[in-house]
């Protein structure tokens, strides 16, 4: 492929090559315009994840952001950034899991210029209280209370 063909392929996003992947350390930051997006495959998670190609304003280089970490994937899925938008991604600290302090989760802060992260209000529920009686428990499990017999109704 000639240099002109390579340049044209890159301008139209037809180049198969992605720029170098971002390998941040805690506190590292990328800010820039999203040039393109594609998906990658994770053998570890057995699922696809987003790859954003961003022109990093801080280094004046294009960089590929692989969104396979749980927190980054969650933030990107919530924000749903688009090609052409300006995005900022900052790597935070690794935080140990409460249930298993030997495992940790990598944190990220992600902002898309001009908007904030949407919250899926269906995922947020008011705190549930413990049922106070057997009938309340059955109501919460969607078993009709009329089908439940009390000990008084049993003829023996």
C-alpha positions in Angstrom: 0.0 0.0 0.0 1.4 3.4 -1.0 1.7 6.3 1.5 -1.2 8.1 -0.1 -3.4 4.9 0.1 -2.4 4.5 3.8 -3.2 8.1 4.6 -6.6 7.8 2.8 -7.4 4.6 4.6 -6.5 6.2 8.0 -8.7 9.3 7.2 -11.7 7.0 6.5 -11.1 4.7 9.4 -10.2 1.8 7.1 -6.8 1.1 8.5 -6.8 -2.2 10.3 -4.1 -1.0 12.8 -5.1 0.6 16.1 -2.8 3.0 17.7 -0.9 1.9 20.8 -3.1 0.9 23.7 -3.2 3.1 26.8 -1.3 1.6 29.7 -1.9 4.0 32.5 -0.7 4.2 36.1 -2.8 5.6 38.9 -3.5 9.3 38.3 -2.8 9.1 34.5 -5.2 11.1 32.3 -6.4 11.2 28.7 -8.4 14.1 27.3 -9.4 14.4 23.7 -11.7 13.9 20.8 -13.0 10.4 20.0 -11.8 9.6 16.5 -13.3 6.1 16.1 -14.8 3.2 18.1 -14.7 -0.5 17.6 -15.1 -3.6 19.7 -12.6 -6.1 21.0 -13.0 -9.6 22.3 -12.0 -10.6 25.8 -11.2 -14.3 26.2 -11.1 -13.8 29.9 -14.6 -12.4 30.1 -15.9 -14.2 27.1 -17.5 -11.0 25.8 -17.0 -7.9 23.7 -15.7 -4.6 25.1 -15.4 -1.1 23.5 -12.2 0.2 22.1 -12.1 4.0 21.7 -9.4 5.7 19.6 -8.8 9.1 21.1 -6.6 12.0 20.0 -4.9 12.7 23.3 -4.6 16.5 23.6 -2.1 16.2 26.4 0.5 14.2 24.3 -0.8 15.2 20.8 -1.0 11.4 19.9 -3.7 9.0 19.0 -4.2 6.3 21.6 -6.5 3.3 21.9 -8.5 2.9 25.1 -9.6 -0.7 25.8 -12.6 -0.6 28.0 -12.5 -4.1 29.5 -12.1 -3.2 33.2 -15.4 -3.5 34.9 -15.6 0.1 36.2 -14.5 1.6 32.9 -16.9 -0.6 30.9 -19.7 0.4 33.3 -19.0 4.1 32.9 -18.7 3.9 29.1 -21.9 1.9 28.9 -23.7 4.5 31.0 -22.3 7.5 29.1 -22.5 6.0 25.6 -19.9 8.4 24.1 -20.0 9.1 20.4 -17.4 9.6 17.7 -16.5 13.3 17.6 -17.2 14.0 21.3 -14.5 15.1 23.7 -13.9 12.7 26.6 -11.7 12.7 29.7 -10.6 9.5 31.4 -8.6 9.4 34.6 -7.3 6.2 36.2 -8.0 6.1 39.9 -6.7 3.7 42.6 -7.3 0.0 42.9 -9.7 -0.6 45.7 -9.9 -3.9 47.5 -13.3 -5.7 47.4 -15.1 -5.7 50.7 -16.0 -9.4 50.5 -12.5 -10.5 49.4 -9.7 -8.1 50.3 -7.3 -10.2 48.2 -9.1 -9.1 45.1 -9.4 -5.5 43.9 -11.2 -3.4 41.3 -9.6 -0.7 39.2 -11.4 2.6 39.4 -11.8 5.3 36.6 -13.4 8.7 36.4 -14.8 9.3 32.9 -16.5 12.5 31.7 -17.9 13.4 28.3 -17.6 17.1 27.5 -20.9 18.9 28.1 -22.9 16.2 29.8 -22.9 14.0 32.9 -23.3 10.3 33.5 -26.9 9.1 33.3 -28.2 7.0 36.1 -30.3 4.0 35.3 -33.1 4.8 37.8 -34.6 1.3 37.3 -31.4 -0.2 38.9 -31.8 2.0 42.0 -34.4 0.8 44.5 -35.4 1.9 47.9 -34.0 -0.1 50.8 -36.0 -3.2 51.4 -37.1 -4.2 54.9 -37.3 -7.7 56.3 -40.8 -9.1 56.0 -42.6 -9.1 59.4 -44.7 -12.2 58.9 -45.0 -15.3 56.8 -47.8 -13.7 54.8 -45.7 -10.6 54.1 -42.8 -12.8 53.0 -45.0 -14.8 50.6 -46.5 -11.5 49.2 -43.0 -10.4 48.4 -42.2 -13.6 46.6 -45.4 -13.3 44.5 -47.1 -16.4 45.9 -50.8 -15.6 46.3 -51.6 -15.4 50.0 -55.0 -17.0 49.4 -53.3 -20.3 48.4 -51.5 -20.5 51.8 -53.4 -22.4 54.5 -53.0 -21.7 58.1 -52.6 -24.5 60.6 -56.2 -23.9 61.8 -57.6 -25.0 58.4 -55.9 -28.4 58.4 -58.4 -31.1 59.5 -56.2 -33.3 61.7 
